Amino acid sequence: MQTLIDNARSFATHVAEHADAFRAFASGQSPEVLFVTCSDSRVIPSLITGARPGELFELRTAGNIVPEYHSGHPAGETATIEYAVRVLGVRDIVVCGHSHCGAVSALVRGDDLSAAPAVRGWLDHAAPDPVRGAAPDAPADLAGPVQQHAVAQLERLRAYPCVRERLGEGGLSLHAWYYEVHTGAVSAHRPGRGGRAPFGPL
């Protein structure tokens, strides 16, 4: 924690050295991409993409889950997506899953999460069922379920009125990525490829 505190204390000095760039942030933001990914501390969107401040609007949830849209029950995740699409006008949404994902692993294995009821409820009600299956024997065996899970979140997004409208207008694109935390490799979903390897290099 002390290292984080020390960096926070000195950050203003860094800002002063780039005053013009940071001063522009006072007038607002105009990110082009909504980046939806896991809360996992090993997944750093700006590090993966090289994005600078102001370029990514981020939504981080356990397991990069996109909850179902319910107009009568607004949630922080739903509000973030709607704000990004309708107010900020992002042109792309990326859902990025990752290797060694504890949330997807718990879904696939059917782990007992009785000691973490909020986590259990989130996974049970927010995640689609297709990722459930045989327990993986190694982290590499989890790649398929994580990738399938990321693609499933795109289908959740398509059901959001704001997303559906922008897709219909041709002003929005959806992407599913897969990030390997131990290699740094990033692959993307290629819908037309089919077969056993629907993800390939960016």
N, C-alpha and C positions, 0 to 999 in steps of 0.2 A: 504493500500500500504506500509506503514512504516514497518509492520511486515515482509512483503516479502523482503523488502530491508535489514532489519536486518539479516534475515536468509541467504540472498545471500552473505552478507558481511562475515558471519561466516562459510560459506560452505567450504571454503578452509581449515579450521581447521579440519573439518570432513574428508575431502579427505586426509589430511596429516596423519590422524590416520589409514587410510586404503590405504596407499600409493601403495603397491604392486598390489592390485586389480585395482586401478584406473590407474596405470602406464601401465597396459596391454592394456588399451583402445587406447593408442597412436599407436598401431600396426594395428588397424582396429576393425571391428565389425563382429559378426557372429550370429545374432539373428535367432532363429528357427521359430518364429511366426510373421506374419504380423497381427496386431490387428487393425481392422477397426471399429471405433465407432463414436459416436456423439461428437460434440464440447461442449456439455453441461458440465458445470463446476462441476456437481454432479457425473459425470462418470469419475473415475480415474483408468485407466487400471492397473497400477502397484499396486494400492491398492486392486483392485478386485482379481487379480491373484497372488499377492505376488512376482511378477517379480522383479528381480534386474536389475540395469543398464546393458544394453547390451543384454537383453533377449527378448525384444519386439521391433519390428519396427512398429511404429504407424502411422495410417492415420486417421485424425479426420476431419469430415465434418458435416455440418448442416444436421441432420437426418441420420447420417451414410450412406449417399447415395454414391453409386458407379456409376459414370457416364458411359454412353455407350462408348465403345471404338471407337475412330475415329483416324486413323493413320495420317490423314492430318491435324488434329487440336489437337495437343498435349496439355495436361493440367497437372497441378500439381498433381492431383489425379492419372491420368493415369501413369505419370512418376514414382510416388511413388510405385504403384503396380508393374510396370515392373521392376523397380530397385530391389525391394524386392525379386521378383521371379527369375529374370534372373541373377542378379549380386550377391545378397546376398544368394540366394538359400534357402529361407525359405521353410520349409516342411509343414507348416500349415497356413491357413488364417482363422481368426475368424472375422465374422461380428457380432457386439454386439449392439442390440437395447436396449432400456431402457423404463421403465415406465415413465409416465408424460412427454412424448416427445412432445415438442411444434411443431416440424416439421411435424410429422405424424398426430398430432391432427389437424393442419391446413389443411393437405391434406384431412383427413376424413371429417372435417366440411365444407370444401370449404370456408375457411376464406377469407375475403377481405384483400389482401396484397398490395393494390395499393400504400400505403405509404412506402412500402419496396419493390420496383421493382426488386432489385437484388435477394432478397429472393424469391419472386414470380417466377422469371425466373428460379432460381435454382430448386425449387420444381416442377415447371411445366415441365421442360425439362429433369431433371435428375432422377426423381422418376417415377417408373412404376405406372400405373393406378389402379391395383387391390385393393389398400388400400382405395380407395374412397368409401364412403358409408354413413350410417346413423351416425349422430353426437352422440358420446358417452355421456352418462349421468353422468358418474363418471370415475375417472382415471382407475379403474379396467376394465372398458369396452373398454379401449384402448389397453389392452394387446394383444388381437387377431390381430388387425391391425398392431401393432408394430412388432409382431412376423412374420406375413405374409410379412411385408415389409422387414425384415431382410433376410428372405429366398429368396425373390425376388432379393436381391442384390447378392446372390450367383449365381443366373442365369446370372446376368450381368457379374460377374467375369468369368464365364465359356466361355463367348464370347471373352475374351481377348486372343490373340494368345499365349502369354507366359503362361497363366494359362492353356489353352487348351492343349498345348504341354506337360506341366509337369503332368497334370492329366492323359494324355494318357500314359506317361512313368511310372505312379504309384509313382511319387516322390512328390506328393502334395495332401493334403486333405483340404476340405472346411468345415467350421462349422458355424452355426448360433446360437447365444446365446441371451438370454433375461435377463436383469438385472433390479431388482426392487430397485429403489433408496431409498425407505423408509424402506426396510427390509434387503437389502444386498443379497437377494436370487438370485441365478443364475440358469437358466435352459437352456437346449440345445435342438435343433431340433433333433427329432428322425424320420427320413423319413419313417421307416417301421411301425410306430405306427398308422398313419392315424387317422381317426375319428376326434373327437373334441378336442383332446389333443395331438397334434403332438410334443409339447415341454414337456420335463420331466427333472428331476434332473440330474446334471452332473454325 
